Each structure stands twice: as C-alpha cells, then as structure tokens.
C-alpha cells in the first residue's frame, strides 16, 4: 500500500455518524441518567432511567447485522468472480450504513449515561458505561467496513479485536 492510500483511509468509518448523532443522543443519555438517579433516590429505587436507556440500544440487532454483513460480504466477494452483483452490493452497503447508525445511537446514549454517572460520583459505573459505548462503536465499525483490505479504515483491526475480546473480558 502506498503512503498516499494510507493517508486517504479514514480512522473510523462511523465517525461521521458519531458526530451527527452524538450531541442529541448524548443529551438523551444524560437525561436518562438523571431520571435513573431521581427514580432510584426518590421513588422507591425505580429503574426508569435504565429502562429508557435500553429502548435506545439495539444490541442484538446490531450484532446480528454485523455477523450477517460479514457473511454476505464474503459470499458476495466469492460470487463476484463470476457474476456482477450490483444490487446485492448496494444492499450490503445500505445495511452497513444502518448498522453504523444503530451503533452510533447506542454509543452516544451510553456515553451520555456515563457522563451522568460521573456527575453523580459513580466513577466505576461511568467507566463501565464508557467501555460499553466503545464496544458499540467497535461493532458499528466492524459492520461499516468493507471486506477488501485496501478499503479498511485505520481503526478496523482495533475494533475487530475489541469485538472479539470484550465478551470474554467480563
């Protein structure tokens, strides 16, 4: 790979989605954190904030999309040797964009929730929420990258490693 191509590769393919979704959904997560603290302290340990948070996280859908995208990209790469598959490739890219959007929303909401935990002094919880947000970013990054090595982002292998290792770390 030439130095010119290395400079043109983005660090993260989901960075644009994070910039777009981060401010709004970060605030939603922050509000969910405040609701969690208020419900827990003043309404008989109610879990309202965590219930609201879970409504913004589509973890199973995101992980399933990432797995299916890997399989579909591999199958398409194998079949395009003989046939052109423009519509299938376009569908895969569309689903990859949706997966990146799901991951961006989930990461932004969880980062807002982590900020709320840090504001109220629960630093250990804030760190765990920040790790969860990074995990969502990593899943979205793996889903957003194509299969061809020349087009991978610079952070792809770090994201792939995080997706593989994180479930075993907890």
C-alpha positions in Angstrom: 0.0 0.0 0.0 1.4 3.4 -0.9 1.7 6.2 1.6 -1.0 8.2 -0.4 -3.6 5.4 0.1 -2.8 5.2 3.7 -3.4 8.9 4.2 -6.8 8.7 2.4 -8.1 5.9 4.7 -10.3 7.3 7.4 -9.6 6.5 11.0 -13.2 5.4 11.6 -16.0 4.9 9.1 -18.6 5.6 11.8 -17.0 9.0 12.8 -19.5 10.9 10.7 -22.4 9.2 12.3 -21.0 9.8 15.7 -20.6 13.5 15.0 -24.1 13.7 13.7 -25.8 11.6 16.4 -23.5 12.4 19.4 -24.9 15.7 20.6 -28.6 14.8 20.5 -28.4 11.2 21.8 -25.7 12.1 24.3 -28.1 14.5 25.8 -30.8 11.8 25.8 -28.5 9.5 27.7 -27.6 12.3 30.1 -31.3 12.9 30.8 -31.9 9.1 31.2 -29.1 9.1 33.8 -30.7 11.9 35.7 -34.1 10.1 35.6 -32.3 7.0 36.9 -30.9 8.8 39.8 -34.1 10.6 40.6 -36.1 7.4 40.4 -33.7 5.4 42.5 -33.4 8.1 45.2 -36.9 9.4 45.4 -39.3 6.9 44.0 -38.5 3.6 45.9 -35.5 2.6 43.8 -37.3 2.8 40.5 -35.2 1.8 37.4 -36.8 4.3 35.0 -33.6 5.6 33.6 -32.2 2.2 32.7 -35.5 1.2 31.1 -35.3 4.4 28.9 -31.7 3.7 28.1 -32.5 0.1 26.9 -35.0 1.4 24.5 -32.2 3.2 22.6 -29.9 0.3 22.4 -30.5 -2.4 19.7 -27.6 -4.6 20.8 -28.9 -7.9 19.4 -29.9 -6.3 16.1 -26.6 -4.6 15.8 -24.6 -7.7 16.5 -26.8 -9.8 14.1 -26.3 -7.2 11.3 -22.6 -7.2 11.8 -22.4 -11.0 11.6 -24.7 -11.2 8.6 -22.8 -8.4 6.8 -19.5 -10.4 7.2 -21.1 -13.5 5.8 -22.8 -11.5 2.9 -19.7 -9.7 2.0 -17.7 -12.9 2.0 -20.2 -14.7 -0.2 -20.5 -11.7 -2.5 -16.7 -11.4 -2.8 -16.6 -15.1 -3.7 -19.5 -14.9 -6.2 -18.5 -11.7 -8.0 -15.6 -13.6 -9.5 -18.2 -15.0 -12.0 -21.1 -12.6 -11.8 -21.7 -8.9 -11.3 -23.9 -8.3 -8.2 -24.5 -4.6 -8.2 -27.9 -4.8 -6.4 -26.6 -7.2 -3.7 -23.5 -5.0 -3.2 -25.8 -1.9 -2.9 -28.0 -3.7 -0.4 -25.0 -4.7 1.7 -23.7 -1.2 1.8 -27.2 0.1 2.8 -27.4 -2.4 5.7 -23.8 -1.4 6.7 -24.9 2.2 6.9 -27.9 1.3 9.0 -25.7 -0.8 11.3 -23.3 2.1 11.7 -26.3 4.3 12.6 -27.6 1.8 15.2 -24.1 1.6 16.8 -23.7 5.4 16.7 -27.0 6.0 18.5 -26.3 3.3 21.1 -22.8 4.6 21.8 -24.0 8.2 22.1 -26.8 7.3 24.5 -24.5 5.2 26.7 -21.8 7.9 26.7 -24.5 10.4 28.0 -25.5 7.9 30.6 -21.8 7.5 31.6 -21.5 11.3 31.9 -24.5 11.3 34.2 -22.9 8.6 36.4 -19.7 10.6 36.6 -21.6 13.8 37.5 -23.2 11.9 40.5 -19.9 10.5 41.6 -20.3 6.9 40.4 -17.0 6.8 38.7 -16.7 3.0 38.4 -20.1 2.8 36.7 -19.1 5.7 34.4 -16.0 3.8 33.3 -18.0 0.6 32.6 -20.6 2.6 30.6 -17.8 4.3 28.6 -16.4 0.8 27.9 -19.8 -0.3 26.7 -20.0 2.7 24.4 -16.6 1.9 22.9 -17.9 -1.7 22.4 -20.9 -0.3 20.4 -18.6 1.9 18.3 -16.4 -1.1 17.6 -19.3 -3.3 16.5 -20.5 -0.5 14.2 -17.0 0.0 12.8 -16.7 -3.7 12.0 -20.1 -3.6 10.3 -19.3 -0.4 8.4 -16.0 -1.6 6.8 -15.9 -3.5 3.5 -14.2 -6.8 3.2 -11.4 -5.7 0.9 -8.2 -4.9 2.8 -7.4 -1.9 0.7 -10.5 -0.1 1.8 -10.4 -0.8 5.5 -10.3 2.1 8.0 -7.2 2.6 10.1 -9.1 1.6 13.3 -10.7 -1.6 11.8 -8.4 -4.2 13.4 -8.5 -2.5 16.8 -12.3 -2.5 16.5 -12.3 -6.2 15.4 -10.1 -7.1 18.3 -12.3 -5.3 20.7 -15.4 -7.0 19.4 -13.8 -10.4 19.8 -12.1 -9.9 23.2 -14.7 -7.8 25.1 -17.2 -10.6 25.8 -14.5 -12.7 27.3 -13.2 -9.9 29.5 -16.4 -9.6 31.6 
